[in-house]
């Protein structure tokens, strides 16, 4: 098995970035989901309710985040600002997370692009969020991601899903519908990743935190923001969680190594299980 692709999403639910290598930090992949779009009450906003968020692209330098949409762009500092207004925000059940407000200029820009009042906040020195998963251990932290630092998928699982979609007369979907961080390739059975307790990539160890339940975001084209019915329609025919209506694709992982680097092409080993 090898690392097929690596992805970060600087702003939760905005368009992601493909990277050739990525540093590992306490919160997960460096630069991943360090910014969040929130409503006037600090509640997090995503493509689940605002699919147009997929049309806003992101780019990072060492010091800035640049957002672009409709031929216009705006740059924001990446680093923590001790003078920034602290705003309590929420991600799912985790409320009262202290984030730094990024100011009125980007708030007005995003509100116009997304056609909804909103603000942009950033993880700063006061932010603290333990991983809200049963697999979490002391010291496991997470950014503005839904529940775990790293989402892992495999090309074998996507190939099997698309085989079923095409067999029903549909069009295949790209991997970006699932917004993974780490995509693995190799001679694998589809969905084998659900049975990997630990992954070893060089000195980096990733611990499974369980399958990822998928939502309507997966039906959103990550370029146009347009919605369809796939892949949820087909996933519902063979990937339902036992005893419920939820469907799964991909697996959440927690990095046991809190520093280091992962690069394209590196060998991946399954440990245990």
C-alpha atoms as an extended CHARMM CRD file, in Angstrom:
* protein
*
       273  EXT
         1         1  UNK       CA              0.0000000000        0.0000000000        0.0000000000  PROA      1               0.0000000000
         2         2  UNK       CA              1.1660000000        3.5390000000       -0.7110000000  PROA      2               0.0000000000
         3         3  UNK       CA              0.0340000000        7.1250000000       -0.1780000000  PROA      3               0.0000000000
         4         4  UNK       CA             -1.9330000000        7.9810000000       -3.3280000000  PROA      4               0.0000000000
         5         5  UNK       CA             -2.8820000000       11.5840000000       -2.4700000000  PROA      5               0.0000000000
         6         6  UNK       CA             -2.9090000000       14.0920000000        0.3820000000  PROA      6               0.0000000000
         7         7  UNK       CA             -5.4350000000       16.8770000000        0.9500000000  PROA      7               0.0000000000
         8         8  UNK       CA             -6.0350000000       19.7160000000        3.3760000000  PROA      8               0.0000000000
         9         9  UNK       CA             -9.0560000000       21.9960000000        3.7670000000  PROA      9               0.0000000000
        10        10  UNK       CA             -7.8110000000       25.2830000000        5.2560000000  PROA      10              0.0000000000
        11        11  UNK       CA            -11.3770000000       26.5050000000        5.8780000000  PROA      11              0.0000000000
        12        12  UNK       CA            -13.9140000000       23.9200000000        6.9570000000  PROA      12              0.0000000000
        13        13  UNK       CA            -16.3390000000       23.2540000000        4.0680000000  PROA      13              0.0000000000
        14        14  UNK       CA            -14.6230000000       25.5340000000        1.5500000000  PROA      14              0.0000000000
        15        15  UNK       CA            -12.6770000000       24.0230000000       -1.3660000000  PROA      15              0.0000000000
        16        16  UNK       CA             -9.6060000000       21.9890000000       -0.4410000000  PROA      16              0.0000000000
        17        17  UNK       CA             -5.9610000000       21.8800000000       -1.5690000000  PROA      17              0.0000000000
        18        18  UNK       CA             -3.9520000000       18.9330000000       -2.9060000000  PROA      18              0.0000000000
        19        19  UNK       CA             -0.4760000000       18.7400000000       -1.3970000000  PROA      19              0.0000000000
        20        20  UNK       CA              2.6410000000       16.6590000000       -2.1180000000  PROA      20              0.0000000000
        21        21  UNK       CA              3.5750000000       16.3450000000        1.5490000000  PROA      21              0.0000000000
        22        22  UNK       CA              2.1170000000       17.4560000000        4.8370000000  PROA      22              0.0000000000
        23        23  UNK       CA              3.4370000000       18.0430000000        8.3450000000  PROA      23              0.0000000000
        24        24  UNK       CA              1.7820000000       16.3220000000       11.2880000000  PROA      24              0.0000000000
        25        25  UNK       CA              0.7840000000       18.5400000000       14.2170000000  PROA      25              0.0000000000
        26        26  UNK       CA             -1.1380000000       18.1520000000       17.4620000000  PROA      26              0.0000000000
        27        27  UNK       CA             -4.4180000000       19.0220000000       15.6830000000  PROA      27              0.0000000000
        28        28  UNK       CA             -3.8310000000       16.8070000000       12.6280000000  PROA      28              0.0000000000
        29        29  UNK       CA             -2.4710000000       17.7750000000        9.2080000000  PROA      29              0.0000000000
        30        30  UNK       CA             -0.8410000000       21.2170000000        9.2620000000  PROA      30              0.0000000000
        31        31  UNK       CA             -3.1740000000       23.8450000000        7.8140000000  PROA      31              0.0000000000
        32        32  UNK       CA             -6.2250000000       21.5900000000        7.8120000000  PROA      32              0.0000000000
        33        33  UNK       CA             -9.4940000000       23.1370000000        9.0050000000  PROA      33              0.0000000000
        34        34  UNK       CA             -7.8050000000       25.8930000000       10.9860000000  PROA      34              0.0000000000
        35        35  UNK       CA            -10.4750000000       28.3980000000        9.8540000000  PROA      35              0.0000000000
        36        36  UNK       CA            -14.2460000000       28.1920000000       10.2090000000  PROA      36              0.0000000000
        37        37  UNK       CA            -17.2160000000       30.0500000000        8.7470000000  PROA      37              0.0000000000
        38        38  UNK       CA            -19.8130000000       30.7960000000       11.4210000000  PROA      38              0.0000000000
        39        39  UNK       CA            -23.2050000000       32.4800000000       11.6430000000  PROA      39              0.0000000000
        40        40  UNK       CA            -23.9130000000       35.5190000000       13.7770000000  PROA      40              0.0000000000
        41        41  UNK       CA            -24.3100000000       33.2950000000       16.8580000000  PROA      41              0.0000000000
        42        42  UNK       CA            -21.0460000000       31.4230000000       16.3540000000  PROA      42              0.0000000000
        43        43  UNK       CA            -22.6640000000       28.2890000000       14.9350000000  PROA      43              0.0000000000
        44        44  UNK       CA            -20.6010000000       26.5410000000       12.2720000000  PROA      44              0.0000000000
        45        45  UNK       CA            -21.7170000000       26.6940000000        8.6430000000  PROA      45              0.0000000000
        46        46  UNK       CA            -21.0230000000       23.9750000000        6.0640000000  PROA      46              0.0000000000
        47        47  UNK       CA            -21.9890000000       22.7690000000        2.6110000000  PROA      47              0.0000000000
        48        48  UNK       CA            -24.7470000000       20.7530000000        4.2420000000  PROA      48              0.0000000000
        49        49  UNK       CA            -26.8890000000       23.8950000000        4.2270000000  PROA      49              0.0000000000
        50        50  UNK       CA            -24.8320000000       26.1920000000        1.9540000000  PROA      50              0.0000000000
        51        51  UNK       CA            -23.5510000000       24.1920000000       -1.0520000000  PROA      51              0.0000000000
        52        52  UNK       CA            -22.1050000000       27.3880000000       -2.5720000000  PROA      52              0.0000000000
        53        53  UNK       CA            -19.2760000000       27.0820000000       -0.0510000000  PROA      53              0.0000000000
        54        54  UNK       CA            -17.7400000000       24.5420000000       -2.4590000000  PROA      54              0.0000000000
        55        55  UNK       CA            -17.1550000000       27.3410000000       -4.9850000000  PROA      55              0.0000000000
        56        56  UNK       CA            -14.7960000000       29.3040000000       -2.7220000000  PROA      56              0.0000000000
        57        57  UNK       CA            -11.2020000000       28.1780000000       -3.2870000000  PROA      57              0.0000000000
        58        58  UNK       CA             -8.4380000000       28.3590000000       -0.7020000000  PROA      58              0.0000000000
        59        59  UNK       CA             -4.6720000000       28.7890000000       -0.9520000000  PROA      59              0.0000000000
        60        60  UNK       CA             -2.0240000000       28.9150000000        1.7590000000  PROA      60              0.0000000000
        61        61  UNK       CA              1.3930000000       30.4950000000        2.0630000000  PROA      61              0.0000000000
        62        62  UNK       CA              3.4890000000       30.3850000000        5.2130000000  PROA      62              0.0000000000
        63        63  UNK       CA              1.7730000000       33.5300000000        6.4780000000  PROA      63              0.0000000000
        64        64  UNK       CA             -1.5470000000       33.9740000000        4.6650000000  PROA      64              0.0000000000
        65        65  UNK       CA             -4.7830000000       32.2910000000        3.6490000000  PROA      65              0.0000000000
        66        66  UNK       CA             -6.2660000000       33.5150000000        0.3640000000  PROA      66              0.0000000000
        67        67  UNK       CA             -9.9340000000       32.9760000000       -0.4980000000  PROA      67              0.0000000000
        68        68  UNK       CA            -11.1000000000       33.3110000000       -4.1070000000  PROA      68              0.0000000000
        69        69  UNK       CA            -14.4980000000       33.2440000000       -5.8060000000  PROA      69              0.0000000000
        70        70  UNK       CA            -16.0590000000       34.8810000000       -8.8470000000  PROA      70              0.0000000000
        71        71  UNK       CA            -12.7780000000       36.4400000000       -9.9480000000  PROA      71              0.0000000000
        72        72  UNK       CA            -12.2820000000       38.1900000000       -6.5970000000  PROA      72              0.0000000000
        73        73  UNK       CA             -9.9470000000       37.2600000000       -3.7610000000  PROA      73              0.0000000000
        74        74  UNK       CA             -9.0460000000       38.2890000000       -0.2390000000  PROA      74              0.0000000000
        75        75  UNK       CA             -6.0480000000       37.4550000000        1.9750000000  PROA      75              0.0000000000
        76        76  UNK       CA             -6.0940000000       36.8460000000        5.7420000000  PROA      76              0.0000000000
        77        77  UNK       CA             -3.2260000000       36.2560000000        8.1550000000  PROA      77              0.0000000000
        78        78  UNK       CA             -2.7740000000       32.6320000000        9.2280000000  PROA      78              0.0000000000
        79        79  UNK       CA             -1.0220000000       33.2720000000       12.5110000000  PROA      79              0.0000000000
        80        80  UNK       CA             -2.6470000000       33.7770000000       15.8760000000  PROA      80              0.0000000000
        81        81  UNK       CA             -3.2690000000       37.4410000000       16.7590000000  PROA      81              0.0000000000
        82        82  UNK       CA             -3.3320000000       38.2450000000       20.5010000000  PROA      82              0.0000000000
        83        83  UNK       CA             -5.2690000000       41.4340000000       19.6930000000  PROA      83              0.0000000000
        84        84  UNK       CA             -8.0590000000       39.6200000000       17.8230000000  PROA      84              0.0000000000
        85        85  UNK       CA            -11.5580000000       39.4780000000       19.2600000000  PROA      85              0.0000000000
        86        86  UNK       CA            -12.2060000000       36.0800000000       20.8230000000  PROA      86              0.0000000000
        87        87  UNK       CA            -15.4860000000       34.5610000000       19.7000000000  PROA      87              0.0000000000
        88        88  UNK       CA            -17.0960000000       31.4470000000       21.2320000000  PROA      88              0.0000000000
        89        89  UNK       CA            -18.0650000000       29.0830000000       18.4040000000  PROA      89              0.0000000000
        90        90  UNK       CA            -19.5430000000       25.6150000000       18.1180000000  PROA      90              0.0000000000
        91        91  UNK       CA            -18.8830000000       22.5360000000       15.9950000000  PROA      91              0.0000000000
        92        92  UNK       CA            -21.6060000000       19.9310000000       16.4830000000  PROA      92              0.0000000000
        93        93  UNK       CA            -21.8860000000       19.2960000000       20.2350000000  PROA      93              0.0000000000
        94        94  UNK       CA            -18.6590000000       21.0730000000       21.0660000000  PROA      94              0.0000000000
        95        95  UNK       CA            -19.6480000000       24.5700000000       22.1360000000  PROA      95              0.0000000000
        96        96  UNK       CA            -17.7700000000       27.4650000000       23.6840000000  PROA      96              0.0000000000
        97        97  UNK       CA            -14.6680000000       26.9200000000       21.5500000000  PROA      97              0.0000000000
        98        98  UNK       CA            -12.6360000000       30.1220000000       21.6990000000  PROA      98              0.0000000000
        99        99  UNK       CA            -11.6270000000       31.2270000000       18.1990000000  PROA      99              0.0000000000
       100       100  UNK       CA            -10.1530000000       34.4570000000       16.8430000000  PROA      100             0.0000000000
       101       101  UNK       CA            -12.4440000000       36.5990000000       14.7030000000  PROA      101             0.0000000000
       102       102  UNK       CA            -10.7260000000       37.4660000000       11.4130000000  PROA      102             0.0000000000
       103       103  UNK       CA            -12.3320000000       40.8930000000       11.0730000000  PROA      103             0.0000000000
       104       104  UNK       CA            -15.0640000000       42.7780000000        9.2580000000  PROA      104             0.0000000000
       105       105  UNK       CA            -13.4560000000       42.9220000000        5.8130000000  PROA      105             0.0000000000
       106       106  UNK       CA            -13.3960000000       39.1670000000        5.2200000000  PROA      106             0.0000000000
       107       107  UNK       CA            -16.7700000000       38.7920000000        6.9640000000  PROA      107             0.0000000000
       108       108  UNK       CA            -18.3450000000       41.2010000000        4.4660000000  PROA      108             0.0000000000
       109       109  UNK       CA            -16.5890000000       39.5140000000        1.5390000000  PROA      109             0.0000000000
       110       110  UNK       CA            -17.7700000000       36.0170000000        2.5370000000  PROA      110             0.0000000000
       111       111  UNK       CA            -21.2790000000       37.2100000000        3.3600000000  PROA      111             0.0000000000
       112       112  UNK       CA            -21.5880000000       38.6210000000       -0.1530000000  PROA      112             0.0000000000
       113       113  UNK       CA            -20.1460000000       35.5260000000       -1.8500000000  PROA      113             0.0000000000
       114       114  UNK       CA            -22.3010000000       33.0840000000        0.1120000000  PROA      114             0.0000000000
       115       115  UNK       CA            -25.3920000000       35.3200000000        0.2570000000  PROA      115             0.0000000000
       116       116  UNK       CA            -25.7450000000       34.7460000000        3.9920000000  PROA      116             0.0000000000
       117       117  UNK       CA            -24.5130000000       36.7830000000        6.9850000000  PROA      117             0.0000000000
       118       118  UNK       CA            -21.3870000000       35.0900000000        8.3090000000  PROA      118             0.0000000000
       119       119  UNK       CA            -17.9490000000       35.6080000000        9.7850000000  PROA      119             0.0000000000
       120       120  UNK       CA            -14.5940000000       33.8630000000        9.5020000000  PROA      120             0.0000000000
       121       121  UNK       CA            -12.7920000000       32.6960000000       12.6320000000  PROA      121             0.0000000000
       122       122  UNK       CA             -9.3690000000       31.1700000000       13.1390000000  PROA      122             0.0000000000
       123       123  UNK       CA             -7.7780000000       28.7810000000       15.6090000000  PROA      123             0.0000000000
       124       124  UNK       CA             -5.5140000000       30.7230000000       17.9320000000  PROA      124             0.0000000000
       125       125  UNK       CA             -3.6010000000       30.2430000000       21.1460000000  PROA      125             0.0000000000
       126       126  UNK       CA             -6.7710000000       29.9860000000       23.2770000000  PROA      126             0.0000000000
       127       127  UNK       CA             -8.3630000000       27.1950000000       21.2180000000  PROA      127             0.0000000000
       128       128  UNK       CA             -8.6450000000       23.7610000000       22.8580000000  PROA      128             0.0000000000
       129       129  UNK       CA            -10.7930000000       20.8770000000       21.5940000000  PROA      129             0.0000000000
       130       130  UNK       CA            -10.3050000000       17.2250000000       22.6100000000  PROA      130             0.0000000000
       131       131  UNK       CA            -11.2190000000       14.6230000000       19.9880000000  PROA      131             0.0000000000
       132       132  UNK       CA            -14.9290000000       13.7910000000       20.5910000000  PROA      132             0.0000000000
       133       133  UNK       CA            -14.5970000000       10.0860000000       19.7480000000  PROA      133             0.0000000000
       134       134  UNK       CA            -14.5320000000        6.9770000000       21.9440000000  PROA      134             0.0000000000
       135       135  UNK       CA            -11.1390000000        6.0550000000       20.4960000000  PROA      135             0.0000000000
       136       136  UNK       CA             -9.6240000000        9.2990000000       21.8100000000  PROA      136             0.0000000000
       137       137  UNK       CA             -6.8950000000        9.1720000000       24.4180000000  PROA      137             0.0000000000
       138       138  UNK       CA             -5.4320000000       11.8310000000       26.6850000000  PROA      138             0.0000000000
       139       139  UNK       CA             -3.7380000000       14.4950000000       24.5870000000  PROA      139             0.0000000000
       140       140  UNK       CA             -5.7000000000       13.7780000000       21.3900000000  PROA      140             0.0000000000
       141       141  UNK       CA             -6.8830000000       17.1230000000       20.0050000000  PROA      141             0.0000000000
       142       142  UNK       CA             -8.7300000000       18.1500000000       16.8620000000  PROA      142             0.0000000000
       143       143  UNK       CA             -9.2720000000       21.3130000000       14.8300000000  PROA      143             0.0000000000
       144       144  UNK       CA            -12.6370000000       22.3920000000       13.3590000000  PROA      144             0.0000000000
       145       145  UNK       CA            -12.9760000000       18.9670000000       11.6760000000  PROA      145             0.0000000000
       146       146  UNK       CA            -16.2260000000       17.1510000000       12.4200000000  PROA      146             0.0000000000
       147       147  UNK       CA            -14.8900000000       14.6140000000       14.8930000000  PROA      147             0.0000000000
       148       148  UNK       CA            -11.3490000000       13.3620000000       14.1900000000  PROA      148             0.0000000000
       149       149  UNK       CA             -8.1080000000       14.8340000000       12.8150000000  PROA      149             0.0000000000
       150       150  UNK       CA             -7.5590000000       12.6680000000        9.7090000000  PROA      150             0.0000000000
       151       151  UNK       CA             -9.9920000000       11.0700000000        7.2570000000  PROA      151             0.0000000000
       152       152  UNK       CA             -8.5990000000        8.1000000000        5.3270000000  PROA      152             0.0000000000
       153       153  UNK       CA            -10.0730000000        6.5810000000        2.1670000000  PROA      153             0.0000000000
       154       154  UNK       CA             -8.8130000000        4.1220000000       -0.4700000000  PROA      154             0.0000000000
       155       155  UNK       CA             -8.9460000000        4.0730000000       -4.2470000000  PROA      155             0.0000000000
       156       156  UNK       CA            -10.2940000000        0.4950000000       -4.0710000000  PROA      156             0.0000000000
       157       157  UNK       CA            -13.3830000000        1.6360000000       -2.1580000000  PROA      157             0.0000000000
       158       158  UNK       CA            -14.0840000000        4.4540000000       -4.6010000000  PROA      158             0.0000000000
       159       159  UNK       CA            -13.6340000000        2.0920000000       -7.5620000000  PROA      159             0.0000000000
       160       160  UNK       CA            -16.2090000000       -0.3060000000       -6.1270000000  PROA      160             0.0000000000
       161       161  UNK       CA            -18.6670000000        2.4970000000       -5.3990000000  PROA      161             0.0000000000
       162       162  UNK       CA            -18.3150000000        3.8870000000       -8.9250000000  PROA      162             0.0000000000
       163       163  UNK       CA            -18.6760000000        0.4070000000      -10.4260000000  PROA      163             0.0000000000
       164       164  UNK       CA            -22.0790000000        0.1550000000       -8.7560000000  PROA      164             0.0000000000
       165       165  UNK       CA            -23.1060000000        3.6940000000       -9.7400000000  PROA      165             0.0000000000
       166       166  UNK       CA            -22.1910000000        3.1040000000      -13.4010000000  PROA      166             0.0000000000
       167       167  UNK       CA            -23.9650000000       -0.2770000000      -13.4140000000  PROA      167             0.0000000000
       168       168  UNK       CA            -27.1730000000        1.6070000000      -12.5910000000  PROA      168             0.0000000000
       169       169  UNK       CA            -26.6350000000        4.0920000000      -15.4210000000  PROA      169             0.0000000000
       170       170  UNK       CA            -25.1570000000        6.8660000000      -13.2930000000  PROA      170             0.0000000000
       171       171  UNK       CA            -21.9390000000        8.8430000000      -13.5960000000  PROA      171             0.0000000000
       172       172  UNK       CA            -18.9040000000        8.1480000000      -11.4480000000  PROA      172             0.0000000000
       173       173  UNK       CA            -18.0190000000       10.5460000000       -8.6360000000  PROA      173             0.0000000000
       174       174  UNK       CA            -14.5200000000       11.8460000000       -7.8120000000  PROA      174             0.0000000000
       175       175  UNK       CA            -12.8350000000       11.2500000000       -4.4790000000  PROA      175             0.0000000000
       176       176  UNK       CA            -13.1520000000       14.9300000000       -3.5600000000  PROA      176             0.0000000000
       177       177  UNK       CA            -16.8430000000       14.3600000000       -2.7980000000  PROA      177             0.0000000000
       178       178  UNK       CA            -15.6520000000       12.6710000000        0.4090000000  PROA      178             0.0000000000
       179       179  UNK       CA            -13.1050000000       15.3480000000        1.3400000000  PROA      179             0.0000000000
       180       180  UNK       CA            -10.4340000000       12.9110000000        2.6190000000  PROA      180             0.0000000000
       181       181  UNK       CA             -7.0630000000       13.8970000000        4.0280000000  PROA      181             0.0000000000
       182       182  UNK       CA             -5.1980000000       10.7310000000        3.0900000000  PROA      182             0.0000000000
       183       183  UNK       CA             -5.9990000000        8.4380000000        0.1450000000  PROA      183             0.0000000000
       184       184  UNK       CA             -4.2980000000        5.0460000000       -0.0160000000  PROA      184             0.0000000000
       185       185  UNK       CA             -3.7850000000        2.8550000000       -3.0860000000  PROA      185             0.0000000000
       186       186  UNK       CA             -2.7190000000       -0.7700000000       -3.4220000000  PROA      186             0.0000000000
       187       187  UNK       CA             -4.0140000000       -4.2850000000       -4.0370000000  PROA      187             0.0000000000
       188       188  UNK       CA             -6.8810000000       -3.9040000000       -1.5670000000  PROA      188             0.0000000000
       189       189  UNK       CA            -10.3700000000       -5.2240000000       -1.0960000000  PROA      189             0.0000000000
       190       190  UNK       CA            -12.9730000000       -2.4340000000       -1.1130000000  PROA      190             0.0000000000
       191       191  UNK       CA            -13.5720000000       -1.0100000000        2.3640000000  PROA      191             0.0000000000
       192       192  UNK       CA            -10.6770000000       -2.9760000000        3.8640000000  PROA      192             0.0000000000
       193       193  UNK       CA             -9.7200000000        0.2600000000        5.6460000000  PROA      193             0.0000000000
       194       194  UNK       CA            -12.5380000000       -0.2920000000        8.1270000000  PROA      194             0.0000000000
       195       195  UNK       CA            -10.5760000000       -3.2060000000        9.5890000000  PROA      195             0.0000000000
       196       196  UNK       CA             -7.2530000000       -1.4080000000       10.0820000000  PROA      196             0.0000000000
       197       197  UNK       CA             -6.6730000000       -0.6540000000       13.7910000000  PROA      197             0.0000000000
       198       198  UNK       CA             -3.3790000000        1.1950000000       13.1550000000  PROA      198             0.0000000000
       199       199  UNK       CA             -1.6130000000        2.5280000000       10.0690000000  PROA      199             0.0000000000
       200       200  UNK       CA              2.1470000000        2.9860000000        9.9460000000  PROA      200             0.0000000000
       201       201  UNK       CA              3.6040000000        5.4550000000        7.4100000000  PROA      201             0.0000000000
       202       202  UNK       CA              7.3200000000        5.7130000000        8.0660000000  PROA      202             0.0000000000
       203       203  UNK       CA              7.5660000000        6.7460000000       11.7390000000  PROA      203             0.0000000000
       204       204  UNK       CA              3.9870000000        8.0610000000       11.7390000000  PROA      204             0.0000000000
       205       205  UNK       CA              1.2940000000        5.9630000000       13.4360000000  PROA      205             0.0000000000
       206       206  UNK       CA             -2.4190000000        6.6050000000       12.9220000000  PROA      206             0.0000000000
       207       207  UNK       CA             -5.0320000000        4.9750000000       15.1970000000  PROA      207             0.0000000000
       208       208  UNK       CA             -8.5040000000        4.1780000000       13.8850000000  PROA      208             0.0000000000
       209       209  UNK       CA            -11.4130000000        6.1030000000       15.3810000000  PROA      209             0.0000000000
       210       210  UNK       CA            -14.0920000000        4.2850000000       13.3760000000  PROA      210             0.0000000000
       211       211  UNK       CA            -15.9510000000        4.6270000000       10.0560000000  PROA      211             0.0000000000
       212       212  UNK       CA            -17.0580000000        8.0170000000        8.7580000000  PROA      212             0.0000000000
       213       213  UNK       CA            -20.8270000000        8.5150000000        8.4400000000  PROA      213             0.0000000000
       214       214  UNK       CA            -21.6280000000       10.4320000000        5.2580000000  PROA      214             0.0000000000
       215       215  UNK       CA            -24.1600000000       13.1880000000        4.6500000000  PROA      215             0.0000000000
       216       216  UNK       CA            -25.6800000000       15.2650000000        1.8510000000  PROA      216             0.0000000000
       217       217  UNK       CA            -22.3590000000       17.0770000000        1.3380000000  PROA      217             0.0000000000
       218       218  UNK       CA            -21.1460000000       14.1070000000       -0.7000000000  PROA      218             0.0000000000
       219       219  UNK       CA            -23.7760000000       14.9150000000       -3.3460000000  PROA      219             0.0000000000
       220       220  UNK       CA            -22.3180000000       18.4050000000       -3.8910000000  PROA      220             0.0000000000
       221       221  UNK       CA            -20.0500000000       18.9630000000       -6.8900000000  PROA      221             0.0000000000
       222       222  UNK       CA            -16.8740000000       20.4420000000       -5.3850000000  PROA      222             0.0000000000
       223       223  UNK       CA            -16.3380000000       22.7640000000       -8.3380000000  PROA      223             0.0000000000
       224       224  UNK       CA            -19.7990000000       24.0600000000       -9.1780000000  PROA      224             0.0000000000
       225       225  UNK       CA            -21.6120000000       23.6540000000       -5.8550000000  PROA      225             0.0000000000
       226       226  UNK       CA            -24.4740000000       21.8950000000       -7.6660000000  PROA      226             0.0000000000
       227       227  UNK       CA            -26.2670000000       19.0230000000       -5.9240000000  PROA      227             0.0000000000
       228       228  UNK       CA            -27.2110000000       15.6150000000       -7.3000000000  PROA      228             0.0000000000
       229       229  UNK       CA            -28.2770000000       12.2690000000       -5.8340000000  PROA      229             0.0000000000
       230       230  UNK       CA            -25.0070000000       10.3300000000       -5.9770000000  PROA      230             0.0000000000
       231       231  UNK       CA            -23.1550000000        8.8830000000       -4.2280000000  PROA      231             0.0000000000
       232       232  UNK       CA            -25.6490000000        8.7200000000       -1.3400000000  PROA      232             0.0000000000
       233       233  UNK       CA            -28.2770000000        6.9080000000       -3.4130000000  PROA      233             0.0000000000
       234       234  UNK       CA            -25.9230000000        4.0390000000       -4.2230000000  PROA      234             0.0000000000
       235       235  UNK       CA            -24.1900000000        4.0000000000       -0.8260000000  PROA      235             0.0000000000
       236       236  UNK       CA            -27.6080000000        3.4890000000        0.7420000000  PROA      236             0.0000000000
       237       237  UNK       CA            -27.9700000000        0.1940000000       -1.1410000000  PROA      237             0.0000000000
       238       238  UNK       CA            -24.9070000000       -1.4870000000        0.3730000000  PROA      238             0.0000000000
       239       239  UNK       CA            -23.1740000000        0.7060000000        2.9700000000  PROA      239             0.0000000000
       240       240  UNK       CA            -25.8360000000        1.2610000000        5.6330000000  PROA      240             0.0000000000
       241       241  UNK       CA            -24.8450000000        1.1650000000        9.2770000000  PROA      241             0.0000000000
       242       242  UNK       CA            -26.4060000000       -1.8830000000       10.9140000000  PROA      242             0.0000000000
       243       243  UNK       CA            -29.7700000000       -1.0170000000       12.4410000000  PROA      243             0.0000000000
       244       244  UNK       CA            -29.9260000000        2.5210000000       11.0370000000  PROA      244             0.0000000000
       245       245  UNK       CA            -30.2190000000        4.7470000000        8.0030000000  PROA      245             0.0000000000
       246       246  UNK       CA            -26.7080000000        6.2070000000        8.0720000000  PROA      246             0.0000000000
       247       247  UNK       CA            -24.1740000000        5.2140000000        5.4100000000  PROA      247             0.0000000000
       248       248  UNK       CA            -20.3910000000        5.0720000000        5.6910000000  PROA      248             0.0000000000
       249       249  UNK       CA            -17.4310000000        5.7700000000        3.4370000000  PROA      249             0.0000000000
       250       250  UNK       CA            -13.9000000000        6.2610000000        4.7470000000  PROA      250             0.0000000000
       251       251  UNK       CA            -12.4740000000        5.9540000000        8.2310000000  PROA      251             0.0000000000
       252       252  UNK       CA            -11.5230000000        8.5090000000       10.8800000000  PROA      252             0.0000000000
       253       253  UNK       CA             -7.9920000000        8.2650000000       12.2640000000  PROA      253             0.0000000000
       254       254  UNK       CA             -6.1030000000        9.9360000000       15.0990000000  PROA      254             0.0000000000
       255       255  UNK       CA             -2.3860000000       10.5740000000       14.7620000000  PROA      255             0.0000000000
       256       256  UNK       CA             -0.4620000000        8.9410000000       17.6080000000  PROA      256             0.0000000000
       257       257  UNK       CA              2.6360000000       10.7960000000       16.4140000000  PROA      257             0.0000000000
       258       258  UNK       CA              2.0140000000       14.4990000000       17.0440000000  PROA      258             0.0000000000
       259       259  UNK       CA              4.8220000000       15.6640000000       14.7610000000  PROA      259             0.0000000000
       260       260  UNK       CA              6.5170000000       14.5110000000       11.5790000000  PROA      260             0.0000000000
       261       261  UNK       CA              5.6700000000       14.4020000000        7.8890000000  PROA      261             0.0000000000
       262       262  UNK       CA              3.8200000000       12.2510000000        5.3340000000  PROA      262             0.0000000000
       263       263  UNK       CA              4.5680000000       12.4270000000        1.5970000000  PROA      263             0.0000000000
       264       264  UNK       CA              3.1020000000       11.0840000000       -1.6290000000  PROA      264             0.0000000000
       265       265  UNK       CA              4.2630000000        7.6010000000       -2.5500000000  PROA      265             0.0000000000
       266       266  UNK       CA              5.2770000000        6.5660000000        0.9480000000  PROA      266             0.0000000000
       267       267  UNK       CA              4.6570000000        2.9570000000        1.9320000000  PROA      267             0.0000000000
       268       268  UNK       CA              1.6880000000        2.3110000000        4.2230000000  PROA      268             0.0000000000
       269       269  UNK       CA              1.5010000000       -0.6680000000        6.5890000000  PROA      269             0.0000000000
       270       270  UNK       CA             -1.4410000000       -2.0430000000        8.4820000000  PROA      270             0.0000000000
       271       271  UNK       CA             -0.5280000000       -2.8500000000       12.0960000000  PROA      271             0.0000000000
       272       272  UNK       CA             -2.5680000000       -5.3090000000       14.1610000000  PROA      272             0.0000000000
       273       273  UNK       CA             -6.0990000000       -6.5830000000       13.5640000000  PROA      273             0.0000000000
